[in-house]
Amino acid sequence: SIVRMAMSGYGIMDVYSNKREEIQDQIYKKIKRQLGLDGIIIEGVAIRNVQFTGEFAKSVEEKQIAQQKAQKMEYVLEEERKEAERKEIEAQGKAKAIKIVSRELRTNPNYIKYLYVDKIADDVKVIVSDQSTIIDLKGLIGP
C-alpha cells in the first residue's frame, strides 16, 4: 500500500528518469517509519526491473521519438532564425556601404575610377590615365 501510494504521486516516466531516487527515498522513509513501530529495521529500498506491457513500452518509445523530432525541429528553427538575422545584418551592411559610395561619388566623381581600378584582377596590366579610357600595355607593345 505504501509503494502504491508513493507511486501514485508520480508519472510513469518518472520511474525511468532522475526522479527514481526521489521515489525510492520517499518509499524508504514511509516504510521505515511504519515498520519501525514493530521493531523492523529497513536499510534501503530499490526500484528495479520495472516492466510494462508491450503496448505501453511502444507508446513510450513513440513519445520519445516524437519529442526528439520536436527538439530537432526547434534546433532547425533556431538555426534558420540565426541565418535570417545574419542575412539581415549583412544586407544592412551592404546598404550602408552603398550609401557611403553614393555620397562619395556625389562629392568626388573620380572615385568611380578608383573603384574600377580596385576591382581589376591583379594579373591585368593597365595604365590609368586622366582620359576616360584605360590603355592595355600589350596593345602598345605590338605582336
Secondary structure by P-SEA (a helix, b strand, c coil): caaaaaaaaccaaaaaccaaaaaaaaaaaaaaaaaccccccccccccccccccaaaaaaaaaaaaaaaaaaaaaaaaaaaaaaaaaaaaaaaaaaaaaaaaaaaaaaccaaaaaaaaaaccccbbbbbccccccccccccccc
